[in-house]
Amino acid sequence: MSEKKSGIDKVLIRDLANILNDTDLSEIEIEQDDMRIRVSRSAPQYIQAPVMAAAPAIAAAPAAAAAPAAAPAASARDNKNAVPAPMVGTVYLSPAPGAAAFIQVGATVKEGQTLLIIEAMKTMNQIPSPRSGVVKEIIVNDAQPVEYGEPLVIVE
């Protein structure tokens, strides 16, 4: 019994790491008797926006809607070629800080190609193009909070 406590069960740690990979969890912790083991992934470096950052955008939306400058956003929302946000979160236009953006205006994209990432609850969600076409407009900015259904990109 003393051998078990003095050494680290590497097989158990590998099994836990495999569970993380198989389930896309970011952390797993187990406790047996007087031993506790936690295995976690390190978060990507570009997750910097706090979850509370979305609240000011919600409060600012009614004020912006009253402004005349809101007309382009309204027309983008009505555009049948606009790709809407499938969730609430923070948009990232590139896979990492300093990396090239997934798409550029004027670029041709294929159906299923990643347009951008939305970070929601510390999970990076790739947003695929729903159709093949040309990127006419990128409506959102990098690290901008977005609401469900908000137009992100126009692909025609």
matplotlib code that plots the C-alpha trace (Angstrom):
import matplotlib.pyplot as plt

x = [0.0, 2.9, 4.2, 0.9, 0.9, 4.6, 4.3, 2.2, -0.2, 0.8, -1.6, -4.5, -3.3, -3.1, -6.6, -7.9, -6.1, -7.7, -11.1, -10.5, -9.6, -12.6, -15.1, -13.7, -13.8, -11.3, -10.8, -11.4, -10.7, -11.0, -10.6, -9.9, -9.2, -6.6, -5.5, -6.8, -5.8, -6.8, -6.0, -6.8, -6.0, -4.4, -6.7, -5.7, -3.9, -6.5, -9.3, -9.2, -12.7, -14.7, -18.2, -19.5, -18.3, -21.5, -23.7, -22.5, -23.3, -26.8, -27.3, -25.7, -27.9, -31.1, -29.2, -27.5, -30.9, -32.2, -29.2, -29.4, -26.1, -28.0, -29.6, -26.7, -26.9, -30.7, -30.2, -27.5, -29.8, -32.5, -30.0, -30.9, -27.1, -26.1, -24.6, -26.2, -24.5, -25.7, -25.0, -24.1, -20.4, -17.3, -16.2, -12.6, -11.7, -8.4, -7.4, -4.9, -3.7, -1.5, -2.5, -4.1, -7.9, -10.0, -11.6, -11.2, -13.8, -13.7, -12.4, -14.2, -15.3, -16.6, -19.6, -18.3, -15.2, -14.5, -15.5, -14.7, -14.8, -17.3, -16.0, -18.9, -18.3, -14.5, -15.2, -14.1, -16.8, -15.8, -18.6, -18.8, -20.0, -23.5, -22.9, -20.2, -19.7, -17.9, -17.5, -19.2, -18.9, -17.6, -20.0, -18.4, -15.0, -12.4, -13.2, -16.7, -19.5, -22.4, -26.0, -27.8, -29.1, -26.9, -25.4, -21.7, -20.7, -22.5, -21.6, -23.2]
y = [0.0, 2.4, 1.9, 3.1, 6.3, 7.1, 6.8, 8.6, 6.4, 7.4, 5.1, 6.8, 10.2, 9.1, 7.6, 10.9, 12.8, 10.5, 11.2, 14.9, 14.4, 12.1, 14.3, 17.8, 18.6, 21.2, 19.7, 16.5, 15.8, 12.5, 11.8, 8.4, 7.8, 10.5, 11.1, 13.8, 14.1, 16.9, 16.9, 20.1, 21.6, 25.0, 27.5, 29.2, 32.4, 34.5, 33.9, 37.3, 38.6, 38.1, 36.7, 40.0, 41.9, 40.9, 42.9, 46.4, 45.4, 44.5, 47.9, 49.8, 48.1, 50.1, 53.4, 52.3, 51.3, 54.8, 56.3, 56.7, 54.8, 51.6, 51.3, 49.3, 46.7, 46.4, 45.8, 43.2, 41.4, 41.3, 40.2, 36.5, 35.9, 37.0, 34.2, 34.6, 33.9, 30.5, 31.4, 34.2, 34.7, 36.6, 36.5, 35.9, 36.4, 34.4, 31.1, 32.9, 36.4, 37.7, 34.9, 35.6, 35.9, 32.9, 35.0, 38.4, 40.5, 39.3, 35.8, 32.8, 30.3, 26.7, 25.3, 24.1, 26.3, 28.0, 31.7, 32.7, 31.4, 32.2, 31.7, 30.7, 29.5, 29.1, 26.8, 27.8, 27.1, 27.2, 28.7, 27.1, 28.7, 27.5, 27.8, 28.4, 31.9, 35.2, 37.1, 40.4, 41.9, 41.0, 42.7, 42.0, 43.0, 40.8, 40.2, 41.7, 40.2, 38.9, 37.9, 34.9, 35.6, 38.7, 38.8, 38.0, 37.8, 38.1, 35.3, 35.6]
z = [0.0, 0.7, -2.8, -4.3, -2.2, -2.8, -6.6, -9.2, -11.1, -14.6, -16.2, -14.4, -15.5, -19.1, -18.9, -17.5, -20.3, -22.9, -21.3, -21.8, -25.4, -26.1, -24.4, -25.2, -21.5, -20.2, -16.8, -14.9, -11.2, -9.2, -5.5, -4.1, -0.4, 0.5, -3.1, -5.5, -9.2, -11.5, -15.2, -17.2, -20.5, -20.7, -22.2, -25.5, -24.9, -26.8, -24.3, -22.6, -22.7, -19.5, -19.8, -18.3, -21.4, -23.1, -20.7, -21.9, -25.5, -24.5, -22.8, -25.7, -28.3, -27.6, -27.8, -31.0, -32.5, -32.0, -33.9, -37.6, -38.0, -37.1, -40.5, -42.1, -39.2, -39.6, -43.4, -42.7, -40.3, -43.0, -45.6, -46.6, -47.2, -43.7, -41.5, -38.1, -34.7, -33.6, -29.9, -27.5, -27.1, -28.2, -31.8, -32.9, -36.5, -36.4, -34.7, -32.4, -31.6, -34.4, -36.8, -40.2, -40.2, -41.3, -44.1, -45.8, -47.7, -51.4, -50.5, -51.9, -49.3, -49.5, -47.6, -44.2, -44.2, -40.9, -41.1, -37.5, -33.9, -31.2, -27.6, -25.3, -21.7, -22.3, -25.4, -28.8, -31.4, -35.1, -37.2, -40.6, -43.8, -44.6, -48.3, -50.9, -52.1, -51.8, -48.6, -49.2, -45.7, -42.3, -40.0, -36.6, -35.2, -33.5, -29.8, -30.1, -28.0, -30.1, -29.4, -30.8, -34.3, -34.8, -38.4, -38.5, -42.2, -45.5, -48.0, -51.4]

ax = plt.figure().add_subplot(projection="3d")
ax.plot(x, y, z, "-o")
ax.set_aspect("equal")
plt.show()
